[in-house]
Amino acid sequence: MTVLSIIRDCLDALLHPSARYDALMRARHRAFMAPRLLGSLAAFAAFPLYLAMRGAPGAIEVAAFAWLIAPITLSWFLSRTGRFEGAHVLSSLALAGLIMAVAVTTGGIESFAAVWLIVVPLEAALSASRRVVAFASVLALSCAGMLILISQFGWLPVAEPSAAERAVLMAFGVASATFYAAGLAFGAESLARTGVALLSREEERYRLLARNMSDVISRHQRSGAVQFISPAVESMLGTQVAGLLGHGLFDRVHVADRPAYLTALSDAARGDVRSVEFRLRREPGDSERGQVDFIWVEMRCRPLERDPGRQDIGRDSTHEAEVVAVMRDVTDRKLFEQALDQARSAAEAADAAKTRFLATMSHELRTPLNAIIGFSEMIAQEQALMLGAAQRKEYAQLINDSGQHLLSVVNGILDMSKMESGNFEIASEPFAPRASLLHCCNLLALKARESGIDLVTDAPQDLPIMTGDPRAFKQIVLNLVANAIKFTERGGQVHVAAAVSGSQLTLCISDTGVGIAPDDLNRIGAPFFQAGKTYQRRHEGTGLGLSIVKSLVALHLGELTVQSRLGEGTAVTVKLPLVYTPPQVKPANEKPSESKIATLTPVLRQDLQDQTQDEPAPVKKSA
């Protein structure tokens, strides 16, 4: 351990607690106490030597030595109170008093001690206080003025030193003052160096924070112009800091979010704390989320607080307020919120589907059950009601029809449940599609005739044998043709056509019915959904027919297209492969293949008529 470190530790032990945690203030206190303690100790050490050489001292000499020892009390005052400016004021008074006492006894203003008056404001400069420096300057000038007055009025002692002694004393005064001023200069330089080192250290600390923070810190004018922005923005937006200064950041804000962005900055400049979320354009590039044109950021801004003591001299008090802001990337949170909203919408849609399902089932199940129970009770009471054979047969037929309808509803629900759960299996086997198509049309021909609808079937004789599930094929045809008949007004026409195109069998079922509105067209095929408000209650049904068709077509790796226009009819096109190949079992971690269900687009009745005219002459089926 060196002597300097020992001295520094001793000085640090004397420091006031208020100066121990500020490096610059600690250095200033240390610079004030060290020379005074060393000077006082030197005076103590020189006093016995002075006595041995000079003999008994006079009153003035004793007072001078006492004055040299007085700085110990100044160090004690600073150590106890921590009042740095007050200690400098007392030091200036003590130094000025000593100079005045020596100068009065050695020639007044012409004394060698008078030159030390220049040291008084120089020493006060170490206080870093304008008030102390001004006080010390006024004090030195006042002392000089007093010495001039004393000399003019002849109040000085009569004893005059010789020219040689005056020269020696003057040389001593100038040299000692110069050495003391040099010591003050070195002390000021040391304090300045300490201040620069501390400032550099603080700047490096804040620079380290700014570079390594994931959040972006920026400084804005009230208009939104950026004066400073931390380097973290380069990784956030993929661009250089220089390109974001001024209005560069504003140009990257989404046009729809710019009013909110400027409003938040303006409110913060007026003294409020504001938070705003907006979108920022980011340079395209590879990232964890891929290429994203815009990201969501959250910005919290507040007014920039200024230190009144550090404002520039002459700065107008009405200077434009500035804002400091902290931005962070909240794109992941926004994506999560969007997913949450979609999940909520899906849950609401599921709840609405459940409501539609209950309402539909309430009608579809209770109506045939009421008929079954009612007519069966009438048959049970045939003796009381005196029913004839014709009436009993009619009632039995009604009970059978109601039971068949109830069975079809239950089968539809079960088939849909199997398809949605993935338990519906395709029993693939060779079959003749033309025979199946004609059979289905024959089954529905009576219903078409009773409804006053012309059912036309166009099935070429050369349709090849196809491989697939014949039961599913019939279910597809029956559901589509039954739907076409159900939603076609009396006097209309339903056209069923089949043709081979490449390796696919194309079925086209078109009608001249009520059609489907564009808004409903996008939802066609959803379970329990029945399009339209004007006709959905005029016809019975669960809304599962087209949904089952859509699922069966997807299971066969086929395509389904629905084209319709409200009031002009509907055309449903189904394309099935002639040879169905079951898909290979994929690993559990691989996503299943998407069904090839085409986008639903509207079509005009004229287009339907053109398609019909281009096909071969239809074969009319009747019951």
Secondary structure, DSSP 8 states (H G I E B T S, - for coil): --HHHHHHHHHHHHS-GGGSS-HHHHHHHHHHHHHHHHHHHHHHHHHHHHHHHH-S--HHHHHHHHHHHTHHHHHHHHHHH--HHHHHHHHHHHHHHHHHHHHHHTTGGGSGGGGGGGHHHHHHGGG--HHHHHHHHHHHHHHHHHHHHHHHHT-S-S----HHHHHHHHHHHHHHHHHHHHHHHHHHHHHHHHHHHHHHHHHHHHHHHHHH-SSEEEEEETTS-EEEE-THHHHHHSS-GGGGTBTHHHHHB-GGGHHHHHHHHHHHHTT--EEEEEEEE------TT---SEEEEEEEEEE----GGGS-TT--TT---EEEEEEEE-HHHHHHHHHHHHHHHHHHHHHHHHHHHHHHHHHHHHHHHHHHHHHHHHHHTHHHHT--HHHHHHHHHHHHHHHHHHHHHHHHHHHHHHHHHT------EEE-HHHHHHHHHHHHHHHHHHTT-EEEEE--TT---EEE-HHHHHHHHHHHHHHHHHTS-TT-EEEEEEEEETTEEEEEEEE-S----HHHHTTTTSTT----SSSTTTS---S-HHHHHHHHHHHTT-EEEEEEETTTEEEEEEEEESB--------TTS----------B---HHHHHHHHHHS---EE---
